[in-house]
């Protein structure tokens, strides 16, 4: 099968791969190309494969953290003079072969990632993201790292579901807003994780207030109706006001949002975050002094307002099951920005990592 990878132009083998072009990741130019990948050997008689499956990727997408991971791996690729590098952390795939002890899946089943964390569900199997190399096209994964695609999701939607949905469900459960009630504020509300949080809160009849610096079309706003969308700049300048008493803040990028998020959060409120915007030192434009000043201000706010701080990384298997149940019963479809074909790989990468107007994830179909 054909698939897209980052290529090392200095490698003799990679020089034979037609380049699709390069994109700037900070100071580093990463080149991309399409390669042919043959089906790997998967011997079902080999005991090492007893609990594993061989998957053929049908579609995949990139998570926000993939940008920093791709940059770091590409630097290593050049350092060790390897030819190419796959990327991407979400997928929808067809089961091609299964090991002897795999009874949950059969040939032809369509599956997606299960990124359960902090426990994978089986001793010796690492928790967390199922793969960082979904663009490779062929994946050998442990049976605990996948779950069957529900009929309510298309292949493209399934390739953009697990990470965001699992994280959103984990954050909402950990915040205890479903038990205690309240008025939530969602920061960076156009980000993929925030869109999942918003739609899941709405499914529980909780209407969040959404802060953004981006422009939203009427169609975009309709996808999260009846949420109240406020412009962050105008809120901080006093042009718009958050009049409600905010009890919970959901923040996907604490290094960017924490200071003003804590400022807007009410006394004894819950602030929960799941990630950083600048996941690689080469991608931050802030000075150390600016960062330290922001941290000091945030710590002061936490103490003065008796705020409960919570961190969240992904979610449990049950969180994913719950997210699928919510999606199955939702009258709002999954938010996707665009589905790309393989010959549109550069446009897909630009959209995934550099397009601030993107609304939902971008997905690429490999077959």
Buried (B, 14 or more C-beta within 10 A) or exposed (E): BEBBBBBBEEBEEBEEBEBBEBBEBBEBEBBBBBBEBEEEEBEEEEEEBBBBBBBBBBBBBBBBBBBBBBBBBBBEBBEEEBBBBBBBBBBBBBBBBBBEEBEBBEEEBBBBBBBBBEEBBEEEBEBBBBBBBBBBBBBBBBBBBBBBBBEBBBBBBBBBBBBBBBBBBBBBBBBBBEEEEBBBBBBBBBBBBBBBBBBBBBBEEBBBBBBBEBEBEEEBEEBBEEBBBBBBEEBEEEEBEBEBEBBBBBBBBBBBBBBBBBBBBBEEBBBBBBBBBBBBEEBBEEEEEEEEEBEEBBEEBBEEBEBBBBEBBBBBBEBBBBBBBBBEEBEBEBBBBBBBEBEBBBBBBBBBBEBEEBBBBBBBBBB
